[in-house]
Amino acid sequence: MNLLERSVAIIKENQSSHGSYVASPNFSQYSYSWFRDGAFIADAMNLVGERESAMSFLEWGIRTIAAQRTSIEKLLLMDLKDITHRDLLPTRYLLNGRLALDNWPNGQSDGYGTFLWALGNFPDMEFVRGQRSTIELITEYLEKIWQIRCFDVWEENADGLHTSTLLSIAAGLKASESLLERTTLWREIIDFILRNLTINGRFIKSTLNRGVDGSLCWAFYPFNLFGKEEPLVINTLTEIERVLLFEGGSKRYELDTYFGGGSWILLSAYLGQCYLGMDQREKALSIKAWIERHAKPNGELPEQVPEHLLKDNMYRPWIDKWGEIACPLLWSHAAYVTLAVGLAGLE
């Protein structure tokens, strides 16, 4: 069994009977399901023909969002100036879709946009269009709150507007525009990014940080909001490569201290897809090889690899706090799947 096949098997083994994907089965803080991770995972499973698995997650997401209808409708009636990230929908849920009543930083918005994007990619349009009521509900929610400061895609920096978050929302609203056959605000969000979240011809991480973030590559792949000829894409990828890429492994951002700031499997895989889309196949192959070198003997992929650490003295404190780095991380496997399939020419 090669790593692509093993990755698909690991994802299927760790999908709950409810349809949700656990973020990581062996890491205490990740024994939940995130819309962010799950949407990327479902899209990868769809890519390899595992339609039943993908649909099961999408159905779980629809049920979970529908259960929040009262909260969403209440928020839609609020004045924008009164909404804070504490009013936003939860970020992670129990595997059965119920709320996790803890103090996790729930004020995030990207996952719901990514979920709509994954719905838009799903080939069973009869199923997708049958979810119109819930799609309309979450679309209205995102159109209402996209300007609210929130935690970023790494669940940090609660006081900023984050480019990757806005890219995720824009991708979701773009998908909704087609599904609902009505205009959404995705172009307005892109215009906001262009006006406020670029510098020197490239994207910046957020209103709080002018550096780059590895997730900025999502503007090109997988969200396809900007084409490969777009200078912003080219310049951003060049800066990511210059600042964050170490021997095939991509960091999250320059000041990362989480487990010392290691190299992330999933970000490396998405960067590899960008290289592939820009006809730089050798670079993509190099990243794929780097990922495969860091698979465990049983084929499991970790969240990150503790090499070329940005902050050596922060590695041990995180180990002492939470234990070893999450492994397997299902999102890592999903990202590897997309890269392996892309390189095989099966997309």
Secondary structure, 3 states (H helix, E strand, C coil): CCHHHHHHHHHHHCECCCCCECCCCCCHHHCCEEHHHHHHHHHHHHHCCCHHHHHHHHHHHHHHHHCCHHHHHHHHCCCHHHCCHHHCCCCEECCCCCECCCCCCCCCCHHHHHHHHHHHHCCCHHHHHCCHHHHHHHHHHHHHHCCCCECCCCCCCCCECEHHHHHHHHHHHHHHHHHHCCCCCHHHHHHHHHHHCEECCEECCECCECCCEHHHHHHCCCCCCCCCCCHHHHHHHHHHHHHHEECCEECCECCCCHHHCCEEHHHHHHHHHHHHHCCCHHHHHHHHHHHHHCCCCCCCCCCEECCCCCCHHHHHHHHHHHCCCCCCCHHHHHHHHHHHHHHHCCC
